[in-house]
Amino acid sequence: ITPSSVENIDIRAEWFFATDTNLTVSLFYKDITDPIELFEAPASDTTILREIVNAESAELKGIELDGMKNLGFIGKPFESFFIQANATILDSELVAGVNADAPTNAKRELANASDYVANVILGFDSMNAQHSATLVYNVFGERLYVAGRNGAPDAFEQPFHSFDMTYSWYPTDSMTLKFKLQNMLNA
């Protein structure tokens, strides 16, 4: 394995408004030489063996939107609440090259690169800085888990919707008590 070489172009615009409100829009493009990827390797019929190899090249391009809004505009009781969200839309392509052992698809998307990812957070930060809480929703699009070889199909991880909650109490500057609930949708 050799280190990858990446040519990267990012264009980013940020807007900051009063009352803890911001918006960011980013466009990105990455051209990768010798990307490091997992490929399926020869194994028995009941075993999936993966190996790490340098593929020939990869390309990623996409857009990311990110923003935060304090909810104090609703009324005084909401001044400690905020909503934050981000979303990414991504297109990727990998050229397997000669190091991959008989891949089914010589060109495919990058492993673990979803076409989209979205997160929404409803948060609370107490005025006295002793309590914080978040409700977090996250989803990602289908993504390549194992690329097939010798005509076997690619295996994909299906979209996963998660909904989590975290509460933190800071009784002193050196102590934090945290309570978490994860995967509340039982997906």
VMD Tcl script that draws the C-alpha trace (Angstrom):
set ca {
  {0.00 0.00 0.00}
  {1.26 3.44 -0.89}
  {-0.15 6.74 0.38}
  {-2.86 8.28 -1.78}
  {-2.34 11.56 -3.57}
  {-5.31 13.94 -3.39}
  {-6.04 17.03 -5.43}
  {-8.76 18.93 -3.63}
  {-10.90 21.92 -4.56}
  {-13.33 23.42 -2.06}
  {-15.52 26.47 -2.44}
  {-17.19 27.56 0.77}
  {-19.52 30.40 1.67}
  {-20.43 31.18 5.27}
  {-23.03 33.56 6.63}
  {-23.17 34.54 10.31}
  {-26.24 36.31 11.61}
  {-27.25 37.68 14.99}
  {-28.54 35.37 17.75}
  {-26.40 32.31 17.05}
  {-27.60 31.74 13.50}
  {-25.35 30.64 10.66}
  {-25.45 28.99 7.26}
  {-22.62 27.34 5.32}
  {-22.65 26.05 1.75}
  {-19.68 24.06 0.48}
  {-18.95 22.64 -2.96}
  {-16.12 20.12 -3.15}
  {-14.19 18.04 -5.64}
  {-11.47 15.49 -4.89}
  {-9.32 13.65 -7.44}
  {-7.49 10.77 -5.75}
  {-4.58 8.82 -7.20}
  {-3.92 5.42 -5.58}
  {-6.98 5.49 -3.28}
  {-6.84 2.89 -0.51}
  {-9.87 0.59 -0.72}
  {-11.12 -2.76 0.51}
  {-11.59 -5.38 -2.21}
  {-12.89 -8.91 -1.92}
  {-10.12 -11.51 -2.16}
  {-10.23 -15.24 -3.00}
  {-11.61 -17.34 -0.10}
  {-13.78 -20.39 0.54}
  {-17.47 -20.44 -0.41}
  {-18.54 -19.66 3.16}
  {-16.02 -16.91 3.90}
  {-15.75 -13.33 2.68}
  {-12.16 -12.19 2.76}
  {-11.30 -8.58 2.10}
  {-7.91 -7.10 1.38}
  {-6.64 -3.55 1.36}
  {-5.18 -2.43 -1.98}
  {-4.44 0.73 -3.88}
  {-7.02 1.23 -6.58}
  {-6.07 3.19 -9.69}
  {-8.04 6.38 -9.09}
  {-11.15 7.87 -7.50}
  {-13.18 11.02 -7.82}
  {-15.61 12.61 -5.37}
  {-17.79 15.65 -5.85}
  {-20.66 17.08 -3.93}
  {-22.33 19.79 -1.94}
  {-22.73 20.23 1.80}
  {-25.22 22.49 3.56}
  {-24.90 23.26 7.27}
  {-26.78 25.64 9.48}
  {-27.80 26.52 13.00}
  {-30.65 28.65 14.34}
  {-31.27 29.71 17.93}
  {-34.97 29.30 18.75}
  {-35.20 32.42 20.95}
  {-37.19 34.15 18.19}
  {-40.18 31.96 19.20}
  {-40.21 33.47 22.68}
  {-38.17 33.85 25.87}
  {-38.70 30.21 27.06}
  {-36.92 29.01 23.87}
  {-33.74 31.10 24.22}
  {-31.75 28.07 25.42}
  {-32.83 25.90 22.48}
  {-31.34 25.63 19.00}
  {-31.77 23.59 15.87}
  {-28.80 22.53 13.79}
  {-28.84 20.59 10.53}
  {-26.50 19.48 7.83}
  {-26.88 17.54 4.61}
  {-24.39 16.25 2.07}
  {-25.05 15.05 -1.44}
  {-22.11 13.11 -2.87}
  {-21.17 11.44 -6.13}
  {-18.13 9.15 -6.23}
  {-16.43 6.91 -8.73}
  {-13.55 4.50 -8.24}
  {-11.49 2.86 -10.99}
  {-10.30 -0.47 -9.59}
  {-7.13 -0.91 -11.67}
  {-4.70 -3.83 -11.81}
  {-4.19 -4.29 -8.04}
  {-7.78 -5.48 -7.47}
  {-8.26 -9.24 -7.88}
  {-11.02 -9.83 -10.51}
  {-13.52 -7.17 -9.37}
  {-17.04 -7.58 -10.78}
  {-17.15 -3.87 -11.60}
  {-13.99 -2.17 -12.84}
  {-15.70 1.17 -12.10}
  {-17.89 1.65 -9.04}
  {-18.65 4.04 -6.20}
  {-16.26 4.29 -3.27}
  {-16.87 1.92 -0.38}
  {-18.82 3.48 2.51}
  {-19.62 6.62 0.49}
  {-23.36 7.29 0.61}
  {-25.08 9.39 -2.03}
  {-26.54 11.44 0.82}
  {-26.20 12.00 4.56}
  {-28.48 14.16 6.71}
  {-28.43 15.13 10.40}
  {-30.84 17.25 12.42}
  {-30.21 18.22 16.03}
  {-32.59 19.83 18.49}
  {-30.41 21.07 21.31}
  {-30.65 22.71 24.70}
  {-27.88 24.58 26.57}
  {-28.96 25.98 29.94}
  {-28.22 29.61 30.69}
  {-26.17 28.60 33.76}
  {-24.07 26.16 31.64}
  {-24.87 23.23 33.97}
  {-27.17 21.27 31.65}
  {-27.25 20.36 27.99}
  {-29.38 17.98 25.95}
  {-29.70 16.93 22.33}
  {-32.15 14.97 20.22}
  {-30.34 13.82 17.06}
  {-31.80 12.33 13.88}
  {-29.38 10.88 11.33}
  {-29.85 9.07 8.02}
  {-27.46 8.01 5.29}
  {-28.13 6.62 1.84}
  {-27.27 3.17 0.56}
  {-23.53 2.56 0.56}
  {-21.20 -0.08 -0.79}
  {-20.20 -2.55 1.91}
  {-18.36 -5.24 -0.09}
  {-17.50 -4.97 -3.79}
  {-18.08 -8.26 -5.59}
  {-15.48 -10.24 -7.53}
  {-15.66 -12.77 -10.38}
  {-19.20 -11.68 -11.28}
  {-20.61 -11.84 -7.73}
  {-22.84 -8.87 -6.97}
  {-21.78 -5.96 -4.81}
  {-23.22 -5.93 -1.27}
  {-24.75 -2.70 0.01}
  {-25.54 -1.41 3.48}
  {-29.09 -0.11 3.43}
  {-30.12 3.33 4.73}
  {-30.25 3.54 8.52}
  {-32.44 6.01 10.39}
  {-31.20 6.72 13.90}
  {-32.75 8.84 16.61}
  {-30.65 9.40 19.72}
  {-30.87 11.50 22.88}
  {-28.12 12.74 25.19}
  {-28.44 14.64 28.46}
  {-25.39 16.04 30.27}
  {-25.15 17.60 33.73}
  {-22.01 19.53 34.71}
  {-22.17 19.75 38.54}
  {-18.55 21.03 38.72}
  {-15.90 22.21 36.27}
  {-14.18 18.81 36.49}
  {-17.19 16.45 36.50}
  {-19.82 15.53 33.91}
  {-22.69 13.09 34.30}
  {-24.12 11.91 30.99}
  {-27.23 9.91 30.08}
  {-27.68 8.50 26.55}
  {-30.42 6.73 24.66}
  {-29.38 5.39 21.28}
  {-31.32 3.92 18.36}
  {-34.67 4.93 19.86}
  {-36.36 3.96 16.55}
  {-35.03 0.40 17.01}
  {-33.95 0.34 13.37}
}
mol new
graphics top color blue
foreach p $ca { graphics top sphere $p radius 0.5 }
foreach p [lrange $ca 0 end-1] q [lrange $ca 1 end] { graphics top cylinder $p $q radius 0.2 }
display resetview
